[in-house]
Amino acid sequence: MNITIEKIQDDILSLPDNDKLRLSKWFAQLEGELWDKEIENDFKEGGRGRDLLNQIKSDFIAGKCMR
């Protein structure tokens, strides 16, 4: 089954407005979940943001940060 982005876009445009709104809300929720997962992965042990997080913690403990 070959479905193109263009076909999906055309199908979405043909939906009634209330269905487009439902789809939009669902997609926004999905984006939020994906973003949360990406942030979680970035800052877990071995993640690409872990070194930055450790540096921030170290700076805070050393009194280099202001509240």
C-alpha positions as CSV (number, residue, x, y, z in Angstrom):
1,M,0.0,0.0,0.0
2,N,1.5,3.3,-1.1
3,I,0.0,6.3,0.5
4,T,1.7,9.7,-0.2
5,I,1.8,12.7,2.0
6,E,-0.1,14.6,-0.7
7,K,-2.9,12.0,-0.6
8,I,-3.2,12.3,3.2
9,Q,-3.2,16.1,2.9
10,D,-5.9,16.0,0.3
11,D,-8.0,13.6,2.4
12,I,-7.6,15.9,5.4
13,L,-8.7,18.9,3.4
14,S,-11.8,17.0,2.4
15,L,-12.9,16.3,6.0
16,P,-15.6,18.3,7.6
17,D,-14.3,21.1,9.8
18,N,-15.2,19.4,13.1
19,D,-13.2,16.3,12.0
20,K,-10.2,18.5,11.0
21,L,-10.4,20.0,14.5
22,R,-10.4,16.6,16.1
23,L,-7.5,15.5,14.0
24,S,-5.6,18.7,14.8
25,K,-6.1,18.1,18.6
26,W,-5.0,14.5,18.3
27,F,-1.9,15.5,16.3
28,A,-1.0,18.2,18.9
29,Q,-1.3,15.6,21.6
30,L,0.9,13.2,19.6
31,E,3.5,15.9,19.1
32,G,3.5,16.6,22.8
33,E,4.1,12.9,23.6
34,L,6.9,12.6,21.1
35,W,8.5,15.8,22.5
36,D,8.3,14.5,26.0
37,K,9.9,11.2,24.9
38,E,12.7,13.1,23.1
39,I,13.5,15.2,26.1
40,E,13.5,12.2,28.4
41,N,15.9,10.4,26.0
42,D,18.1,13.4,25.8
43,F,18.6,13.7,29.5
44,K,18.7,10.0,30.6
45,E,22.1,8.4,31.3
46,G,24.0,8.4,28.0
47,G,21.7,10.9,26.4
48,R,23.1,13.9,24.4
49,G,21.9,16.4,27.0
50,R,23.2,14.5,30.0
51,D,26.6,16.3,30.1
52,L,24.9,19.6,30.1
53,L,22.6,18.6,32.9
54,N,25.5,17.3,35.0
55,Q,27.4,20.6,34.4
56,I,24.3,22.6,35.5
57,K,24.0,20.5,38.6
58,S,27.7,20.9,39.4
59,D,27.5,24.7,38.9
60,F,24.5,25.0,41.1
61,I,26.1,23.0,43.9
62,A,29.2,25.1,43.6
63,G,27.1,28.3,44.0
64,K,27.7,29.5,40.5
65,C,23.9,29.9,39.7
66,M,21.5,32.5,40.9
67,R,17.9,31.9,41.7
